[in-house]
Amino acid sequence: MCHPEIVIDGVKSIDFTQHKDDRGIFVEVYRNEWIDETQPIQWNVVHSSANTLRGVHVHVDHHDYLTVLSGVMLLGLHDIRPESPTYGRSSTIELSTEPSRAILIPPGVCHGFYYLQPSIHLYAVSQYFNPADELGCRFDCPELNLDWPATSPLLSQRDQTADNYTTMCEKFLSGHKSVG
């Protein structure tokens, strides 16, 4: 299904069908046929406190596939792929369990996760951890054009000391050329 807030080329939203009855709800959160680009090889569950921001990160090589299992996430996206028709564009998407869906994020699309309340999200990656593929910048870099609802969120040490936007883009382009 096309979602108007998905304005970045290659970012996909996959709507889930909820099967409800008196016992509760059954939801399929992943099928190989839903993703043509790359299949996930590792799955992770993340518990986050309210007012936590994770990122902003970008990857040279791997895709991310994520869904919210409980709570609410504000997903910030920004395209740094020079060859992309949406280069430089930013978008925010609110994810929760209603509607229930997943987002696929391709390499070269920066992403950050802000949690409005205690939340749990499930995500998969298409490549195993590689420090050379783990790039990032400060969440509040003005070039991202992301309007986060907090100016002092809880951040990891890594995100507190992240590069500036220009350095992150230079590192991405350097890695992007070597794999391209």
C-alpha positions as CSV (number, residue, x, y, z in Angstrom):
1,M,0.0,0.0,0.0
2,C,1.2,3.5,-0.8
3,H,1.6,5.8,2.3
4,P,1.8,9.5,1.7
5,E,4.4,10.0,4.4
6,I,6.8,7.6,2.5
7,V,8.5,10.2,0.3
8,I,11.9,8.6,0.0
9,D,12.8,6.4,-3.0
10,G,13.3,2.7,-1.9
11,V,11.7,3.0,1.5
12,K,8.8,0.6,1.6
13,S,5.9,0.2,4.0
14,I,4.4,-3.3,4.3
15,D,1.0,-3.4,5.9
16,F,0.2,-6.3,8.1
17,T,-3.1,-8.1,8.3
18,Q,-4.4,-8.6,11.8
19,H,-6.4,-11.7,12.5
20,K,-8.5,-10.9,15.6
21,D,-10.8,-13.2,17.6
22,D,-11.9,-13.6,21.2
23,R,-8.4,-15.0,22.1
24,G,-6.5,-12.0,20.8
25,I,-4.6,-11.1,17.6
26,F,-2.4,-13.0,15.2
27,V,-0.1,-11.0,12.9
28,E,2.4,-12.2,10.3
29,V,5.4,-9.8,10.6
30,Y,7.6,-11.2,7.9
31,R,7.4,-13.2,4.7
32,N,10.3,-13.7,2.2
33,E,8.0,-12.8,-0.7
34,W,7.4,-9.3,0.8
35,I,11.1,-8.2,0.2
36,D,12.7,-8.5,-3.2
37,E,15.9,-6.5,-2.4
38,T,17.7,-8.5,0.3
39,Q,16.7,-11.1,2.8
40,P,17.4,-10.5,6.5
41,I,20.0,-12.6,8.1
42,Q,19.8,-11.3,11.7
43,W,16.8,-10.3,13.9
44,N,17.0,-8.1,17.0
45,V,14.5,-6.8,19.6
46,V,15.0,-3.4,21.2
47,H,13.3,-2.1,24.3
48,S,13.5,1.7,24.7
49,S,12.4,4.1,27.4
50,A,10.3,7.1,26.7
51,N,12.3,10.1,25.3
52,T,15.0,7.9,23.9
53,L,16.4,8.7,20.5
54,R,18.5,6.0,18.6
55,G,20.5,7.4,15.7
56,V,20.8,9.0,13.3
57,H,22.5,6.1,11.5
58,V,23.1,5.2,7.8
59,H,24.5,2.1,6.2
60,V,26.5,1.6,3.1
61,D,25.6,-2.0,2.5
62,H,22.7,-3.3,4.5
63,H,18.9,-2.9,4.5
64,D,16.9,-2.6,7.7
65,Y,13.4,-4.1,8.2
66,L,11.6,-2.9,11.3
67,T,8.2,-3.0,13.1
68,V,6.9,-1.8,16.4
69,L,5.7,-4.5,18.7
70,S,4.5,-2.2,21.5
71,G,4.5,1.6,22.1
72,V,5.1,4.4,19.6
73,M,8.1,5.2,17.5
74,L,8.8,8.3,15.4
75,L,11.0,7.2,12.5
76,G,13.1,10.0,11.0
77,L,14.4,9.4,7.5
78,H,16.8,11.4,5.3
79,D,18.2,10.4,1.8
80,I,22.0,10.9,1.2
81,R,22.3,8.9,-2.0
82,P,23.4,11.3,-4.7
83,E,22.0,9.1,-7.5
84,S,18.5,9.0,-5.8
85,P,15.6,11.0,-7.2
86,T,14.8,11.9,-3.6
87,Y,18.4,12.9,-2.6
88,G,18.3,15.4,0.3
89,R,14.7,14.7,1.2
90,S,13.5,14.0,4.7
91,S,10.5,12.4,6.2
92,T,9.0,11.3,9.5
93,I,6.7,8.4,10.0
94,E,4.9,7.5,13.3
95,L,4.9,3.7,13.8
96,S,2.8,1.8,16.4
97,T,0.8,-1.4,16.5
98,E,-2.2,0.5,14.9
99,P,-1.9,0.3,12.0
100,S,0.4,-2.6,12.1
101,R,3.2,-2.5,9.5
102,A,6.9,-2.8,8.8
103,I,9.2,-0.4,7.1
104,L,12.1,-1.4,4.8
105,I,15.0,1.1,4.8
106,P,17.6,0.7,2.0
107,P,21.3,1.6,2.3
108,G,22.0,5.3,2.0
109,V,18.8,6.4,3.8
110,C,19.6,7.8,7.2
111,H,17.3,6.8,10.0
112,G,16.7,7.7,13.6
113,F,14.2,6.3,16.1
114,Y,12.5,8.5,18.8
115,Y,10.2,6.8,21.3
116,L,7.3,8.8,22.7
117,Q,6.6,6.2,25.4
118,P,8.3,2.9,26.5
119,S,8.4,0.8,23.3
120,I,9.6,-2.4,21.8
121,H,10.6,-2.8,18.2
122,L,11.8,-5.7,16.2
123,Y,14.2,-5.2,13.4
124,A,16.2,-7.3,10.9
125,V,19.3,-6.5,8.9
126,S,20.6,-8.0,5.7
127,Q,24.3,-8.1,6.7
128,Y,26.0,-9.0,9.9
129,F,27.5,-6.1,12.0
130,N,30.4,-4.4,10.3
131,P,31.8,-1.2,11.9
132,A,32.6,0.2,8.5
133,D,28.9,0.0,7.7
134,E,27.8,1.8,10.9
135,L,27.9,5.5,10.1
136,G,26.0,8.3,11.8
137,C,25.6,11.9,12.7
138,R,24.1,13.9,15.6
139,F,20.3,13.7,15.6
140,D,20.0,17.5,15.7
141,C,22.2,18.3,12.6
142,P,20.2,20.9,10.8
143,E,21.0,19.4,7.4
144,L,18.8,16.4,8.3
145,N,15.7,18.6,8.4
146,L,14.1,16.3,11.0
147,D,11.8,17.9,13.5
148,W,12.2,15.7,16.6
149,P,9.7,16.3,19.4
150,A,12.6,16.6,22.0
151,T,15.7,18.7,22.2
152,S,17.4,16.7,25.0
153,P,16.5,13.0,24.4
154,L,18.3,10.1,26.0
155,L,21.2,9.1,23.7
156,S,23.8,6.3,23.7
157,Q,27.4,7.3,24.1
158,R,28.0,6.6,20.5
159,D,25.1,8.9,19.4
160,Q,26.3,11.6,21.8
161,T,29.7,11.7,20.1
162,A,28.5,11.0,16.5
163,D,30.0,12.8,13.5
164,N,28.6,15.9,12.0
165,Y,26.4,15.6,8.9
166,T,29.2,16.5,6.4
167,T,31.6,13.9,7.8
168,M,29.0,11.2,7.8
169,C,28.1,11.9,4.2
170,E,31.8,11.9,3.2
171,K,32.3,8.5,4.9
172,F,29.2,7.1,3.2
173,L,30.3,8.3,-0.2
174,S,33.8,6.9,0.3
175,G,32.3,3.5,1.3
176,H,29.6,3.7,-1.3
177,K,32.1,4.1,-4.1
178,S,34.1,1.1,-2.9
179,V,31.1,-1.2,-3.0
180,G,29.3,0.4,-6.0
